[in-house]
Structures are given as structure tokens and as C-alpha cells.
Amino acid sequence: MEIQKEFDLTVVPTEGEIDAPSSARKNLCLSVIESDIKNETSFRELDMILTQYLETLSKRKKYHIGYPTNMHYEHHATLAPLLQFHLNNFGDPFAQHPTDFHSKDFEVAVLDWFAQLWEIEKNEYWGYITSGGTEGNLHGLLVGRELLPSGILYASKDSHYSIFKAARLYRMELQTINTLVNGEIDYEDLQSKLLVNKNKPAIININIGTTFKGAIDDLDFVIQTLENCGYSNDNYYIHCDAALCGLILPFIKHAKKITFKKPIGSISISGHKFLGCPMPCGIQITRKTYVSTHSKIEYINSTDATISGSRNGFTPIFLWYCLSKKGHARLQQDSITCIENARYLKDRLLEAGISVMLNEFSITVVFERPCDHKFVGRWNLCCLRGMAHVVVMPGITRETIDGFFKDLMQERKRWFQDGKTQPPCLADEFGSQNCICSHNKMHN
């Protein structure tokens, strides 16, 4: 379906602002101010600190390109009046709440939307809105552990750190799987370890966008590998960590589907990443039959089905409002635009002779690590060994990309002006086909 481009509400920095990036934000070194109720000076000091803090964040917003947070939303003013209430969604979202001050109505609406997206019937799923991707992963793997108590957790080494945290918390036996050079799970290594441990069930974490390289594991191939190794459907559980790409792939042609029509156990995404929300949050959905054993807690009149007790009642409303404003059409437009802009950045870096990698359907552009930590801090870059990455989120425009590129090229002249310092070889990190120095060696 052809999606018409909508008017872009992004506030684009002026040429002067882009040409002169601000320095990284410094810690404020604050202390709590003891207010004097008879002296309004202390109250004015509070307001001044908050005003300065707001100005700093506003100024730094356009340089936040290294971490997957979507700050491109305009509905904060509309929803601000809700802050006069305490909204607590403790307990099961589908259970009657004992107080008036909750937003479970909005929470269930959001969950229904994602259930439909991931193709599971309303009466067949259970889920809740979490504090973020980590809680979603903790819950998904807990469900797998409860279903298969003797199961071994299989996770690629490029998985999010919360996966390994879950293994420690739940005392699960862990098999760490190697990754391919692009960050995808090594299917041969997975198969060999599954065959060695055939006497135990398998609990597998699938990455729908790895943390650093944005790699997407092939869910269909993992399922086929399990079947080839002799695992029946009731002897494995698959959790899909779709924190970033879970709202991109469904709207891209030719991308493989994440769906409960396949034999998976749970899916979690982060709400503050691609969709956008002013506070960290996430969505976790599993099959309803998997959570039927939780105990009833009388004083909250609900079952103890979530990881956390009290839950933020504001996030469901923000997510509901954002989904309603965007709908499938705007989300598809955002997905296409971000992928196109990621390719644009990759092409610019490549043309400038900079080693760079971009996975298919990914918005995470990986390239050689800048030499100057001040430059890294200025652009909020995320770094790992000799690599850095930019996550091209909604709101990161071509103008922002051009400003970053121009600043990078100016700094590189300074870094490498002596002729002795050379960019790092990244052939082992993300493949010789993406490493400039390996290209040069082959051509020479």
C-alpha cells in the first residue's frame, strides 16, 4: 500500500546551530534545597535550576543520535494535566481494580492493538505494560522457565544484557551462542549446542534487532533448527526480544513476520524507543495459557502476574495516545523513512572512506569509533571496542545527519593529520566487506 508523506513537524536546527555543535552535558552536582517558607528566594532558586535544566535538555536534544530513544513527540502538553493524579496499575491489567486511580482501560486497549499486530486472538493472549525492555525480557524468560523448569537458556552473545541478568536471577543453565560477523545468531553453533543438550528442553532468546549492530535473528530458521534437532513444540520456548525493531518489521515489505501463528512463547518491545514515550516503558505479550498458575493477592484483588508490583499508570495513556495519533500509516511511514535515512548515512560514510555496516531492515549504522571522547560525548554516541553506532530514529532528519557528518569529517582531518594515526581495522568486528582497510588491501 502506498503511504503518502505527511507534513514533518520536526524542528530542524538552523545551519548555524548544526555548524557549531554544543558540548556534552555536564553533571549538575545538585543538592536538595531546604526551602524557607518565609523566604521566597529559595523557591525562585528551584525554578531557576529547573529552567536551566530544561534549556540544556532542549539544546542537547538534536545531538542524541547514539541511543534508541524517540524524542519526536508533541503530545506532552496535551497529557500534562494528568500529572495532578496518582495513577497506579498494580496487578493484572485484566482484573478489576480496587481504586479509581488507574489506567487499565488504556492499558488493555494498547495490549489489544499489539495482540492484533502480532496475530494472536484477544482471548488467547495475556500481557501488560512494563517499565521497559528489561522487564519484558525478565517476564518472558520467567514464563519459559516456569513452563520448562529444567530448560536450558540459549542466547547469542550479542543479546541484551538483561537476558544474562535473567539467567543469573532465575539460576538458569545458560548456553551462550556465538554470533555471525553481522551480529546475528550463529545457527550452526546453536544447532551443535542443541544437539549436545537434547535431554533438556530449550528456552531460546531471539533478537529482533541486537543492541549494538541491529542484527535480526531469523526466527523461521531457528524454529526449523529446533525441529531438525528433534525438539517437539512442547519441549521448547521462544522469547522474542523485539525492543527496537518490533515496530519496524511489521510495516516493511519482504521482512519476515513476528507472529504468534509461529510457535513462539512471548514477545516484548520497548515503548519509548521507536514509538516514543517520555518515560521508559515496554509491552510484553505471551500466551494466556502460560500465566494461569499465578497466585491471587487478596488485598489488591488481583493475581500476582507481573514482575513489578506497582506499575506506572501514565505510560499506557501516552502509548494509547501515540498509537492513536500515528496508526499503521504513520508507523509505516516512520519505518520507511528511518530505514532510508540510515542508508543515506551509511552511503555518506562509505563515500568518505569510513568503514561502515548496516544490516538489512535495520536503522542502526555501525562505523569506526571516533578518536576523541569529546566528540563521542557531544553526539551521545554509543561505542563498543573499535566501533560506534548511530540509531536513526524518527525525528533524526537528513539535516541532522548532514550536521553530524560534517562535524565528523572536520574532526577526522585533525585526528589523522599527522599521517601516522590510522583508523581501526574492523574486518573482524563487522566483516571485511564493510572494512575500508580490507578493501584497500584486496585492491592493492
Order of alpha helices (4+ residues) and beta strands (2+ residues): alpha-alpha-alpha-alpha-beta-alpha-beta-alpha-beta-alpha-beta-alpha-beta-beta-beta-beta-beta-alpha-beta-beta-alpha-beta-beta-alpha-alpha-alpha
